[in-house]
Amino acid sequence: MDKTVTNPLRGITMKLLSIVLFLCMQILIKEGGKGLATGEITFFRSLFAMPAILAWLAMRGEFLSAFRTDNPFGHFKRGFIGVISMSFGFYALVHLPLPEAIVIGYALPLFTVIAGAVLLGRRFGPIAGARWPWGSWG
């Protein structure tokens, strides 16, 4: 049985706070790009995130178990792909107007559907298939 307590107001508040904080981060990346290389921005974003992540793991009692893995190559591959995609996203934020970079980012769910079908062999029902063109036009 699910023991999660539903609190819509808290969920909405957290989502809005997330949007504001991500927007602030994107503005800082845009401004930082005027004097820093994309690699430096990516490094410092990760460096400043590390203490928060480690504290969160420690509070949950998962600090040591977070560093254990049965698939070290998969762990490395995921991290590598994550850093590369973050760098590309930051490069886009620096070199495109902010609204265009954000709008292109909104296309991610559309590309996820394509990638799921092509790379993972997922099949989508007629409803999902019918919604995809509408999302592409939006």
C-alpha positions as CSV (number, residue, x, y, z in Angstrom):
1,M,0.0,0.0,0.0
2,D,1.3,3.5,-0.9
3,K,2.1,5.5,2.3
4,T,2.7,8.7,0.4
5,V,0.7,11.6,1.8
6,T,-1.0,13.7,-0.9
7,N,-0.6,17.4,-0.4
8,P,-1.5,19.2,-3.7
9,L,-0.8,22.7,-2.4
10,R,2.7,21.6,-1.3
11,G,3.3,19.9,-4.6
12,I,2.2,23.0,-6.6
13,T,4.4,25.2,-4.4
14,M,7.4,23.0,-4.9
15,K,6.8,22.9,-8.7
16,L,6.6,26.7,-8.9
17,L,9.7,27.1,-6.7
18,S,11.5,24.6,-9.0
19,I,10.5,26.7,-12.1
20,V,11.8,29.9,-10.5
21,L,15.1,28.3,-9.4
22,F,15.7,26.8,-12.8
23,L,15.0,30.1,-14.5
24,C,17.4,31.8,-12.1
25,M,20.0,29.1,-13.0
26,Q,19.5,29.6,-16.7
27,I,19.8,33.4,-16.3
28,L,23.1,32.9,-14.4
29,I,24.4,30.6,-17.0
30,K,23.5,33.1,-19.7
31,E,25.3,35.9,-17.9
32,G,28.2,33.7,-16.9
33,G,28.7,32.7,-20.5
34,K,29.9,36.2,-21.3
35,G,33.1,35.5,-19.5
36,L,33.4,31.8,-18.9
37,A,33.8,28.8,-21.2
38,T,30.9,26.2,-21.3
39,G,33.2,23.6,-19.6
40,E,33.8,26.0,-16.7
41,I,30.1,26.7,-16.3
42,T,29.4,23.0,-16.3
43,F,32.1,22.3,-13.8
44,F,31.0,25.0,-11.3
45,R,27.4,24.0,-11.6
46,S,28.3,20.5,-10.7
47,L,30.7,21.6,-7.9
48,F,28.1,23.8,-6.2
49,A,25.5,21.0,-6.5
50,M,27.7,18.4,-4.9
51,P,27.4,19.6,-1.2
52,A,23.6,19.7,-1.5
53,I,23.5,16.2,-3.0
54,L,25.8,14.7,-0.4
55,A,23.8,16.4,2.5
56,W,20.6,15.0,1.1
57,L,22.1,11.5,0.9
58,A,23.4,11.8,4.4
59,M,20.0,12.9,5.8
60,R,18.3,9.9,4.1
61,G,21.0,7.5,5.5
62,E,22.0,6.6,2.0
63,F,25.4,8.2,1.8
64,L,27.5,5.1,1.6
65,S,25.1,3.0,-0.4
66,A,24.9,5.7,-3.1
67,F,28.4,5.0,-4.1
68,R,27.9,1.2,-4.6
69,T,27.0,-0.1,-7.9
70,D,26.8,-3.5,-9.6
71,N,27.3,-1.9,-13.0
72,P,30.3,0.5,-12.9
73,F,30.4,0.9,-16.7
74,G,26.7,1.8,-16.8
75,H,27.2,4.2,-14.0
76,F,30.1,5.9,-15.8
77,K,28.2,5.9,-19.1
78,R,25.2,7.6,-17.5
79,G,27.4,10.2,-15.9
80,F,29.3,10.9,-19.1
81,I,26.1,11.3,-21.1
82,G,24.7,13.5,-18.4
83,V,27.7,15.8,-18.3
84,I,27.8,16.0,-22.1
85,S,24.1,16.8,-22.4
86,M,24.4,19.4,-19.6
87,S,27.3,21.0,-21.5
88,F,25.4,21.1,-24.7
89,G,22.4,22.6,-23.0
90,F,24.5,25.3,-21.3
91,Y,26.2,26.1,-24.6
92,A,22.8,26.6,-26.2
93,L,21.7,28.9,-23.3
94,V,24.8,31.0,-23.8
95,H,24.7,31.2,-27.6
96,L,21.0,31.4,-28.3
97,P,18.5,34.0,-27.1
98,L,17.0,32.8,-23.8
99,P,13.4,32.3,-25.0
100,E,14.5,30.2,-28.1
101,A,16.7,28.0,-25.9
102,I,13.9,27.4,-23.5
103,V,11.3,26.7,-26.2
104,I,13.7,24.2,-27.9
105,G,14.0,22.5,-24.5
106,Y,10.3,22.1,-24.4
107,A,10.6,19.7,-27.4
108,L,12.3,17.1,-25.2
109,P,9.1,15.1,-24.6
110,L,8.5,14.8,-28.4
111,F,12.0,13.6,-29.0
112,T,11.7,11.2,-26.0
113,V,8.7,9.5,-27.8
114,I,10.8,9.1,-31.0
115,A,13.8,7.8,-29.0
116,G,11.7,5.3,-27.1
117,A,10.3,3.9,-30.3
118,V,13.6,3.8,-32.2
119,L,16.1,2.9,-29.5
120,L,14.1,0.9,-27.1
121,G,11.6,-0.6,-29.5
122,R,8.6,0.7,-27.5
123,R,5.2,0.6,-29.1
124,F,2.7,3.3,-28.5
125,G,-1.0,3.0,-28.8
126,P,-3.2,4.9,-31.2
127,I,-4.0,7.6,-28.6
128,A,-0.3,8.4,-28.0
129,G,0.4,8.2,-31.7
130,A,-2.4,10.7,-32.4
131,R,-1.2,13.1,-29.8
132,W,2.4,13.3,-31.0
133,P,1.6,15.4,-34.2
134,W,-0.5,17.8,-32.1
135,G,2.4,18.3,-29.7
136,S,4.8,18.8,-32.6
137,W,2.6,21.6,-34.0
138,G,2.1,23.3,-30.6
